[in-house]
Amino acid sequence: MPSTATAPVIPAKRELTTKPRFSDKVFRGIVTAGGSASLVILGLIALFLALKGFHVLATEKFSFITESRWEVLQDENGNVVESTFGLGAMLVGTFLCAVIAVVIGVPIAVLGALYLTFYASYGIKKIAVALIDLMAAFPSLLFGFWGFFILMPSAEYWAKLIHKYLGFIPIFDVPAPIFTRSPFIAGLVLAIMIIPIVTSISREVFDQTPLDRIQAAYALGATRLTMIKSVVIPYGRGGVLGGTMLGLGRAMGETVAVYTVLNVVYQVNWQMLFGAGGNVASLILLKFGEAGPEEIQALMAAGFVLFLLTLLVNATADFVVTRSAGDRR
């Protein structure tokens, strides 16, 4: 009987092409538009602040950064007779409060990230991560109220102890017994605010530590603590530094929380325990409601300077993280 089997059908060769499909083009266009919109909005904000504050920046020149006076003199008719605008005192307060926040908050954040990564059980880690992410979303006004009503009485006692035993150090000296609403208290509030940011970034970096390096450390007889010091910390150093810079940028630009717990006085104050000082953001909030046209321009110029400082800090953080990632490859 003759065979009825048919020859196998060989499908046509599939054409290989790198041309993106229509859906890929649509998705790429949406993503590109979203990213470009963020850059455009950021550029427009910078342009707006620069244009509004250009007259003051051109008049004051470099003294706008170095001068420590902010005065507007008016005659009996309310006309401006003389004005002097300088951000020197507020820039000192901005860096002082931000540095206090970083010194106090970063070690706590890094230790918390190490605990969540290598010590905490799954249940505790899940709850703690959710709470930390929730803290990052809290309005800054709540942190300010918490600092004013809850933290300030205890922090005042700590400030007195520090002054008593470390008052011989200039930054801990107090020219007058005023310990409330000081840069120290503002720095503590800012430290609480940046802990969630630094913790999240540090935890993500520590989670990326290569497993083979961890297992190699254990195989050589290292304890968990030794493994963390010899493997995890060196691997995640750049990421932690980048997170620290992002926290520094957040602390430098904070407004309401600092305004709530800090006694805004326009004078250069390097004594962190003395109840006087301020930062650029709190100056803008304090002066904006009663400012005249010329002072509004000065406040816009102050906002532009703060914008550039924060942008510089964030760009530095991005550079550090990118370079660290390249070094680990």
C-alpha positions in Angstrom: 0.0 0.0 0.0 1.6 3.4 -1.0 2.6 5.7 1.8 0.4 8.7 2.4 2.8 10.7 4.7 3.3 14.2 3.6 6.6 16.1 3.8 7.0 18.3 6.8 6.2 21.9 6.2 9.1 24.2 6.9 8.0 27.6 8.2 9.3 30.6 6.5 12.4 32.2 8.0 11.6 34.9 10.5 12.9 38.3 9.5 15.2 39.7 12.2 14.9 43.5 12.6 15.9 46.1 15.1 13.0 48.4 14.1 10.9 49.0 17.2 7.2 48.1 17.2 4.5 50.7 17.4 3.8 50.0 21.0 7.5 50.5 21.8 7.5 53.8 20.0 4.4 55.0 22.0 5.9 53.9 25.3 9.2 55.5 24.5 7.5 58.8 23.6 5.5 58.8 26.8 8.6 58.2 29.0 10.6 60.8 27.1 7.9 63.4 27.4 7.6 62.7 31.1 11.3 63.1 31.7 11.6 66.1 29.5 8.6 67.8 31.3 10.4 67.4 34.6 13.6 69.1 33.2 11.5 71.8 31.5 9.6 72.6 34.7 12.8 72.7 36.7 14.4 75.0 34.2 11.4 77.3 34.2 11.5 77.6 38.0 15.2 78.5 37.9 14.5 81.0 35.1 11.6 82.6 37.0 13.6 83.0 40.1 16.6 84.3 38.2 14.6 86.9 36.3 12.7 88.1 39.4 15.9 88.4 41.4 18.2 89.7 38.7 17.9 93.4 39.7 19.0 92.6 43.3 21.7 90.2 42.2 23.1 92.8 39.8 23.0 95.5 42.4 24.4 93.7 45.4 26.7 91.5 43.3 28.9 89.1 45.4 28.0 90.9 48.6 24.5 89.3 48.4 26.3 86.1 49.5 28.8 87.5 51.9 26.9 90.4 53.5 25.1 89.6 56.8 22.6 92.4 56.9 19.0 92.4 55.6 17.6 95.9 56.0 15.0 98.0 54.3 14.8 101.7 55.5 11.6 103.7 54.8 10.6 107.3 55.2 7.4 108.5 56.9 5.5 108.0 53.7 6.5 104.4 53.3 8.9 104.9 50.5 12.2 102.9 50.5 15.1 105.1 51.3 17.9 102.6 51.6 18.1 98.8 51.4 20.8 96.3 52.0 20.3 92.6 51.2 22.8 89.9 52.2 22.4 86.2 52.8 25.6 85.6 54.8 23.9 85.0 58.2 21.2 82.8 56.8 23.7 80.8 54.8 25.7 80.1 57.9 22.5 79.0 59.7 21.5 76.8 56.7 24.8 74.9 56.7 24.9 74.7 60.5 21.5 73.1 60.9 22.1 70.8 57.9 25.4 69.6 59.2 23.9 68.9 62.6 21.2 66.9 61.0 23.7 64.9 58.9 26.0 64.2 61.9 23.1 63.0 64.0 20.8 61.4 61.5 23.2 59.5 59.1 24.7 57.1 61.7 21.3 56.2 62.9 20.0 55.7 59.4 23.0 53.5 58.4 22.7 51.4 61.5 19.0 51.0 60.9 19.6 50.0 57.3 22.2 47.4 58.4 19.8 46.0 61.0 16.9 45.7 58.4 19.2 44.0 55.9 21.1 41.5 58.0 19.5 41.1 61.4 15.8 41.8 61.2 13.3 38.9 60.6 11.0 39.0 57.6 8.0 40.2 59.6 9.9 43.0 61.4 11.6 44.1 58.2 8.3 44.3 56.3 6.7 46.5 59.1 9.8 48.7 59.6 10.2 49.4 55.9 6.6 50.4 55.6 6.9 52.7 58.6 10.1 54.3 57.3 8.5 54.9 53.9 5.5 56.4 55.7 7.8 58.7 57.7 9.3 60.0 54.4 5.8 61.1 53.3 4.9 63.0 56.5 4.3 66.8 56.0 7.1 68.8 57.4 4.7 70.8 59.5 4.0 67.7 61.6 7.7 67.3 62.3 7.8 71.0 63.3 4.9 70.6 65.8 6.4 67.5 67.2 9.8 69.2 67.6 8.2 72.2 69.3 5.9 70.5 71.8 7.6 67.1 72.4 11.3 67.4 71.5 12.2 70.9 72.6 11.9 70.4 76.4 14.2 67.4 76.4 16.5 68.9 73.8 16.9 72.0 76.0 18.1 69.8 78.9 20.6 68.0 76.5 21.8 71.4 75.3 22.5 72.5 78.9 24.5 69.4 79.6 26.5 69.8 76.4 27.2 73.4 77.3 28.2 72.5 80.9 30.7 69.9 79.9 31.8 71.0 76.4 31.3 74.7 76.7 35.1 75.3 76.2 34.6 74.4 72.6 33.5 77.5 70.6 30.6 75.9 68.8 29.1 74.8 72.2 29.6 78.1 73.9 26.5 80.1 74.7 26.8 83.9 75.1 23.5 84.2 76.9 21.4 81.4 78.7 19.0 81.0 75.8 18.8 77.3 74.8 15.3 77.1 73.3 14.6 77.3 69.6 18.3 76.9 68.8 20.1 75.4 65.7 20.7 72.3 67.8 17.0 71.7 68.1 16.4 72.5 64.5 19.2 70.1 63.5 17.6 67.3 65.6 14.2 67.8 63.8 16.0 67.8 60.5 17.8 64.6 61.5 14.5 62.9 62.1 13.3 64.1 58.7 16.3 62.8 56.7 16.6 59.4 58.5 13.9 57.8 56.2 15.6 59.0 53.0 19.1 57.9 54.0 17.8 54.6 55.5 16.0 53.7 52.3 18.9 54.4 50.0 21.4 52.6 52.3 19.2 49.6 52.6 18.9 49.3 48.8 22.7 49.6 48.4 23.3 47.0 51.1 20.8 44.6 49.5 22.9 44.7 46.3 26.0 43.4 48.0 27.1 40.3 45.9 26.2 37.1 47.6 29.4 35.4 46.6 31.4 37.9 48.5 29.3 37.5 51.6 29.5 33.7 51.4 33.3 33.9 50.9 33.7 36.0 54.0 31.7 33.4 56.0 33.7 30.6 54.5 36.9 32.3 55.7 35.5 32.2 59.3 34.2 35.8 59.5 31.4 36.6 61.9 28.4 38.6 60.7 29.9 41.8 62.2 33.2 41.2 60.5 31.5 40.4 57.2 29.6 43.7 57.4 32.8 45.7 58.2 34.9 44.0 55.5 32.4 43.4 52.7 29.2 45.3 53.0 30.5 48.7 54.2 33.2 49.0 51.6 30.8 47.9 48.9 28.1 50.3 49.9 30.2 53.3 50.9 29.5 55.3 47.8 25.7 54.7 48.0 25.7 55.7 51.6 27.6 58.9 50.8 25.1 59.6 48.0 22.2 59.1 50.3 23.9 61.4 52.8 24.2 64.1 50.2 20.5 63.8 49.3 19.6 64.1 53.0 21.8 67.2 53.2 20.0 68.7 50.3 16.6 68.0 52.0 17.9 69.5 55.2 19.2 72.7 53.5 15.9 73.3 51.7 13.5 72.6 54.6 11.2 75.5 55.5 8.3 75.0 57.8 9.8 72.6 60.3 12.9 74.9 60.8 10.7 78.0 61.1 8.6 76.3 63.8 11.5 75.3 66.1 14.1 77.9 65.3 14.3 81.5 66.7 14.9 83.3 63.4 17.3 86.2 64.2 19.2 87.8 61.4 22.7 87.5 62.8 25.7 85.2 62.2 25.6 82.5 64.8 28.1 79.7 64.9 27.0 78.6 68.5 24.7 75.6 67.8 23.2 75.7 71.3 22.3 79.4 71.3 18.7 80.2 70.6 19.2 82.4 67.5 19.8 81.8 63.9 17.9 80.9 60.8 18.2 79.5 57.3 17.5 80.8 53.8 14.1 79.0 53.5 12.9 80.3 56.9 13.9 83.8 55.9 11.8 83.7 52.8 8.8 82.4 54.8 9.3 85.1 57.5 9.7 88.1 55.2 7.4 87.2 52.2 4.1 88.3 53.7 5.1 91.8 54.6 7.7 92.5 51.9 7.5 95.3 49.4 8.3 95.1 45.7 12.1 95.5 46.1 12.3 93.1 49.0 10.2 90.5 47.0 12.9 90.7 44.4 15.5 90.1 47.0 13.6 87.1 48.4 13.4 85.7 44.8 17.1 86.1 44.5 17.5 84.3 47.8 15.3 81.5 46.5 17.5 81.3 43.4 20.6 80.9 45.5 19.0 78.2 47.6 17.9 76.5 44.4 21.4 76.4 43.0 22.8 75.2 46.3 20.3 72.3 46.5 20.8 71.5 42.9 24.6 71.4 43.4 24.2 69.0 46.4 21.9 66.7 44.5 24.1 66.7 41.5 27.1 65.8 43.7 25.1 63.0 45.2 24.2 61.6 41.8 27.8 61.8 40.7 29.0 60.0 43.8 26.4 57.2 43.4 27.1 56.8 39.7 30.9 56.7 40.2 30.5 54.2 43.1 28.3 51.9 40.9 31.0 52.1 38.2 33.8 51.2 40.7 31.9 48.1 41.9 31.6 46.6 38.5 
